[in-house]
Amino acid sequence: MKMAIKWLIASVYVIIACSAEIKKITPEDIVIEKDFLYDQHTLQDEYPYKDTTRRFQWDKIKEGLALLENFQAQPSEWGILQNRHNVHGRPPVAKNAKKDVHYNEMDDLYGVEATQSIPLYSLTDTVNPERYGRDGSLIKITGESGDEINARLAYFGGDWIIPAKYVKKIDPQETPVFKKVVFVDRTNQNIATLEKENGKWLVRSMNPATTGAQKPPFQRETPLGIFVIQEKKERMQYLVDGTDRVGGFAPYASRFSNGGYLHGVPVNNPQTQMIEFSSTLGTIPRSHMCVRNATSHAKFLYDWAPVAEALVYVIE
């Protein structure tokens, strides 16, 4: 009798597991509706740009939201990869790394530079990193042993071993799931904010944005990935390229990866007055990894997206 009960319980667990797998969220399951909280400088779903048409890639956004829904399907302990300014140490050279002569930096096979990154070790080799994870990346913590953490990355998946010093844990009681996501589109140079309510993803804003330019040695592309908002600065000072001299400030800055911030229109010294809009917004990549916005939209993001509770999802 006891054996029969045990078999029945085991069978129920199998059925539940299979059901959970069958109910995996697909992009077609994602419902998106527009319900703006910010309605200035709003773009249409498709809009002209020079002799072409740009658009919001709702298909890719739905794919991204489905990925996040599935990643968050079970209660988990979340973490953020952190190594801003190599504060936890420059990571060891990854397998098959190569030197990027333009930036004088070692990159892994996926083009992620070593500096300010986090070493990711495979489960079978904890001596040499397999690749690098970017600062700010969202991870799911699956285990912990001594000074090592087992985790899965939200963006490209896989199970990895990570030195614990590179991981900042997020209290699951404070952030059981992420319901606010900022989508940045490098191809179309636009930005959309979405918030989940009552099973739907509500579009809170649709705006032009300017991402990072790949121009060595000082400018870098805004990195692709899923990042957590890590800190905020009402006025983020920046330096003149190649110097230690302050060149001005960017208003309402929310940092998501390395030196990458969502922020308003930069104000160059000696000016002090904030600038609402720039004609270069939504045109071509121009910044130093950051994502420029209209200043009032940056203020909206600054207030709407809490630290450690909102995500930035950069797509191509």
C-alpha positions as CSV (number, residue, x, y, z in Angstrom):
1,M,0.0,0.0,0.0
2,K,2.8,2.5,0.9
3,M,4.6,1.6,-2.3
4,A,1.5,2.3,-4.3
5,I,1.0,5.7,-2.6
6,K,4.7,6.6,-3.2
7,W,4.3,5.6,-6.9
8,L,1.1,7.7,-7.1
9,I,2.8,10.7,-5.6
10,A,5.8,10.3,-8.0
11,S,3.4,10.1,-10.9
12,V,1.6,13.3,-9.9
13,Y,5.0,15.1,-9.8
14,V,5.8,13.9,-13.3
15,I,2.4,15.0,-14.6
16,I,2.8,18.4,-12.9
17,A,6.3,18.8,-14.4
18,C,5.1,17.8,-17.9
19,S,2.1,20.2,-17.6
20,A,4.5,23.0,-16.6
21,E,6.6,22.2,-19.7
22,I,3.6,22.2,-22.0
23,K,2.4,25.5,-20.6
24,K,5.7,27.2,-21.5
25,I,5.0,30.8,-22.6
26,T,5.4,31.6,-26.3
27,P,5.5,35.0,-28.0
28,E,2.0,34.4,-29.2
29,D,0.8,34.2,-25.6
30,I,2.1,37.7,-24.8
31,V,-0.6,40.4,-24.8
32,I,0.6,43.9,-25.4
33,E,-1.7,47.0,-25.0
34,K,-0.9,50.7,-25.1
35,D,-1.6,52.6,-21.9
36,F,0.8,55.5,-21.8
37,L,2.1,57.0,-18.6
38,Y,4.4,59.3,-20.6
39,D,3.0,60.8,-23.8
40,Q,5.6,63.3,-25.0
41,H,7.7,62.8,-28.2
42,T,5.7,59.7,-28.8
43,L,6.5,57.7,-31.9
44,Q,4.1,55.5,-34.0
45,D,4.5,51.8,-34.4
46,E,6.1,52.6,-37.8
47,Y,7.5,56.0,-38.8
48,P,9.6,57.5,-41.6
49,Y,13.3,58.1,-41.2
50,K,15.1,59.7,-44.2
51,D,14.3,57.4,-47.2
52,T,13.4,54.4,-45.0
53,T,10.8,53.3,-42.4
54,R,11.6,52.6,-38.9
55,R,9.5,50.7,-36.4
56,F,9.0,49.2,-33.0
57,Q,9.9,45.5,-33.3
58,W,6.9,44.1,-31.3
59,D,7.7,40.6,-32.5
60,K,11.2,40.7,-30.9
61,I,9.7,42.5,-27.9
62,K,7.2,39.7,-27.5
63,E,10.0,37.1,-27.8
64,G,11.9,38.9,-25.1
65,L,8.9,39.1,-22.8
66,A,8.2,35.4,-23.3
67,L,11.8,34.6,-22.5
68,L,11.5,36.6,-19.3
69,E,8.1,35.1,-18.4
70,N,9.6,31.6,-18.7
71,F,12.8,32.6,-16.8
72,Q,10.6,33.8,-13.9
73,A,8.1,31.0,-14.0
74,Q,9.3,29.5,-10.7
75,P,10.1,31.4,-7.5
76,S,13.9,32.1,-7.6
77,E,16.7,34.0,-6.0
78,W,17.9,36.7,-8.4
79,G,21.3,38.2,-8.7
80,I,23.2,40.9,-10.7
81,L,26.6,40.4,-12.2
82,Q,28.8,43.4,-11.0
83,N,32.3,44.5,-11.8
84,R,32.1,48.2,-12.6
85,H,35.6,49.7,-12.9
86,N,36.9,46.1,-12.2
87,V,36.1,46.7,-8.5
88,H,36.2,42.9,-7.9
89,G,39.2,42.3,-10.1
90,R,39.9,42.0,-13.8
91,P,38.7,38.5,-14.8
92,P,41.2,35.9,-16.0
93,V,41.6,35.5,-19.8
94,A,38.8,33.4,-21.2
95,K,39.2,30.4,-23.5
96,N,40.1,31.3,-27.1
97,A,40.1,35.0,-26.2
98,K,41.5,37.4,-28.8
99,K,42.8,40.9,-28.8
100,D,40.7,43.7,-30.2
101,V,43.4,46.0,-31.5
102,H,41.0,48.9,-31.9
103,Y,40.3,49.1,-28.1
104,N,43.5,47.3,-27.0
105,E,41.4,44.8,-25.1
106,M,41.0,41.0,-24.8
107,D,37.6,39.8,-26.0
108,D,36.0,36.4,-25.6
109,L,34.6,34.5,-28.6
110,Y,31.4,36.5,-28.4
111,G,33.0,39.9,-28.5
112,V,32.6,40.7,-24.8
113,E,35.6,42.6,-23.5
114,A,37.4,41.4,-20.3
115,T,37.5,44.7,-18.6
116,Q,34.6,45.3,-16.2
117,S,33.2,41.9,-17.0
118,I,32.6,38.7,-15.0
119,P,34.2,35.3,-15.6
120,L,31.8,32.5,-16.4
121,Y,33.1,29.0,-15.8
122,S,31.6,25.9,-17.2
123,L,30.5,23.1,-14.8
124,T,33.5,21.0,-16.0
125,D,36.3,23.6,-15.9
126,T,36.7,26.0,-13.1
127,V,40.3,27.0,-14.0
128,N,39.7,28.9,-17.2
129,P,36.6,31.0,-17.9
130,E,34.5,29.8,-20.8
131,R,33.3,33.3,-21.6
132,Y,32.5,36.7,-19.9
133,G,29.2,38.0,-18.5
134,R,28.5,41.7,-18.7
135,D,28.2,43.9,-15.7
136,G,24.5,44.4,-14.8
137,S,23.4,41.1,-16.3
138,L,20.4,39.4,-14.6
139,I,21.0,35.9,-13.3
140,K,19.0,33.2,-11.5
141,I,21.0,31.7,-8.6
142,T,20.6,27.9,-8.6
143,G,23.1,27.0,-5.9
144,E,26.0,28.1,-3.8
145,S,29.1,26.5,-2.4
146,G,31.8,28.3,-0.5
147,D,32.9,31.3,-2.6
148,E,31.2,30.0,-5.8
149,I,27.7,30.5,-7.1
150,N,25.9,28.4,-9.6
151,A,23.7,30.5,-11.8
152,R,21.9,30.7,-15.1
153,L,22.0,33.9,-17.2
154,A,18.7,35.4,-18.4
155,Y,20.0,36.5,-21.7
156,F,21.9,33.6,-23.2
157,G,21.1,30.8,-20.7
158,G,23.4,28.0,-19.7
159,D,24.5,26.9,-16.3
160,W,27.6,28.6,-15.0
161,I,29.9,28.7,-12.0
162,I,30.7,32.3,-10.9
163,P,33.0,33.6,-8.2
164,A,30.6,34.9,-5.5
165,K,32.4,38.3,-5.3
166,Y,31.0,39.2,-8.7
167,V,27.4,38.6,-7.7
168,K,25.0,40.9,-5.9
169,K,22.0,39.0,-4.6
170,I,18.5,40.5,-4.8
171,D,16.2,39.7,-2.0
172,P,13.4,37.6,-3.6
173,Q,11.0,39.0,-1.1
174,E,11.6,42.5,-2.4
175,T,11.7,41.5,-6.1
176,P,9.9,38.1,-6.6
177,V,9.4,38.9,-10.3
178,F,10.3,41.7,-12.7
179,K,7.3,43.6,-14.0
180,K,8.9,46.6,-15.6
181,V,11.1,46.3,-18.7
182,V,12.7,49.0,-20.8
183,F,13.4,47.8,-24.4
184,V,16.2,49.6,-26.3
185,D,16.4,48.9,-30.0
186,R,19.8,49.6,-31.5
187,T,18.7,49.0,-35.1
188,N,15.7,51.5,-35.0
189,Q,17.1,53.8,-32.4
190,N,14.0,53.8,-30.2
191,I,13.0,52.9,-26.7
192,A,9.8,51.4,-25.3
193,T,8.8,50.9,-21.7
194,L,6.4,48.1,-20.7
195,E,4.8,47.1,-17.4
196,K,2.9,43.9,-16.5
197,E,-0.5,44.3,-15.0
198,N,-3.4,41.8,-14.8
199,G,-1.7,39.4,-17.2
200,K,-1.0,42.0,-19.9
201,W,2.1,44.0,-20.8
202,L,1.1,47.7,-21.0
203,V,3.2,50.0,-23.1
204,R,4.0,53.1,-20.9
205,S,6.0,55.1,-23.5
206,M,7.4,54.9,-27.1
207,N,10.2,57.3,-27.8
208,P,13.3,58.1,-29.9
209,A,16.6,57.2,-28.4
210,T,20.3,57.4,-29.4
211,T,22.6,54.4,-28.5
212,G,26.3,54.0,-28.3
213,A,28.6,54.3,-31.3
214,Q,31.4,51.8,-32.1
215,K,34.2,54.4,-32.5
216,P,37.5,53.6,-30.8
217,P,39.1,54.4,-28.6
218,F,36.4,56.1,-26.4
219,Q,33.0,55.2,-27.7
220,R,31.4,51.8,-27.6
221,E,28.1,50.2,-28.7
222,T,25.3,49.9,-26.2
223,P,25.7,46.2,-25.3
224,L,23.0,43.6,-26.1
225,G,21.5,41.8,-23.1
226,I,19.2,41.8,-20.2
227,F,20.3,44.1,-17.5
228,V,19.1,45.3,-14.1
229,I,18.9,49.0,-13.2
230,Q,21.8,49.2,-10.7
231,E,22.0,52.9,-9.6
232,K,20.8,56.4,-10.3
233,K,22.3,59.8,-10.5
234,E,20.2,62.9,-10.9
235,R,23.2,64.5,-12.6
236,M,25.8,62.2,-14.0
237,Q,29.0,64.0,-14.7
238,Y,31.1,62.9,-17.6
239,L,34.7,63.5,-18.6
240,V,36.1,65.0,-21.8
241,D,37.5,62.1,-23.8
242,G,41.0,61.2,-22.9
243,T,41.2,63.5,-19.9
244,D,40.2,63.7,-16.2
245,R,38.4,67.0,-16.9
246,V,34.6,67.2,-16.3
247,G,32.9,68.0,-19.6
248,G,29.4,68.4,-18.4
249,F,26.5,66.3,-17.0
250,A,23.7,64.0,-18.2
251,P,20.4,64.5,-16.4
252,Y,18.4,61.7,-14.7
253,A,20.8,58.9,-15.3
254,S,19.9,55.2,-14.6
255,R,22.9,52.9,-14.9
256,F,22.3,49.4,-16.3
257,S,25.8,48.1,-17.5
258,N,29.4,49.2,-16.9
259,G,29.3,52.9,-17.9
260,G,26.0,52.6,-19.8
261,Y,23.1,54.8,-18.5
262,L,19.7,55.7,-19.7
263,H,19.8,59.5,-19.5
264,G,18.6,62.8,-20.8
265,V,20.2,65.2,-23.3
266,P,23.8,65.9,-22.2
267,V,24.6,69.4,-21.0
268,N,28.2,70.5,-22.0
269,N,30.1,72.9,-19.8
270,P,29.9,75.8,-19.2
271,Q,26.1,75.4,-19.8
272,T,24.0,74.5,-16.7
273,Q,20.4,74.6,-18.0
274,M,18.8,71.2,-18.9
275,I,18.0,70.6,-22.5
276,E,14.7,68.9,-23.3
277,F,15.3,67.5,-26.8
278,S,18.0,67.1,-29.4
279,S,17.5,66.7,-33.2
280,T,20.0,63.8,-33.1
281,L,17.7,61.7,-30.9
282,G,16.5,58.6,-32.8
283,T,18.9,59.1,-35.7
284,I,22.2,57.2,-35.6
285,P,24.4,55.9,-32.7
286,R,26.4,58.7,-31.2
287,S,26.9,58.1,-27.5
288,H,29.5,56.4,-25.3
289,M,27.6,53.2,-24.6
290,C,24.7,55.2,-23.0
291,V,21.1,55.5,-24.2
292,R,20.2,59.2,-24.7
293,N,16.5,60.2,-24.3
294,A,14.5,63.4,-24.2
295,T,15.2,64.8,-20.8
296,S,11.6,64.5,-19.6
297,H,11.5,60.9,-20.8
298,A,14.8,60.2,-18.8
299,K,13.0,61.8,-15.8
300,F,10.1,59.5,-16.4
301,L,12.4,56.4,-16.5
302,Y,14.3,57.7,-13.4
303,D,11.1,57.8,-11.4
304,W,9.3,54.8,-12.9
305,A,12.1,52.1,-12.9
306,P,13.3,51.4,-9.4
307,V,16.8,50.1,-8.7
308,A,17.0,46.3,-8.7
309,E,13.4,46.1,-9.7
310,A,13.4,47.0,-13.3
311,L,15.1,45.6,-16.4
312,V,16.8,47.0,-19.5
313,Y,16.5,44.7,-22.5
314,V,18.7,45.8,-25.4
315,I,17.8,44.2,-28.8
316,E,19.2,44.5,-32.3
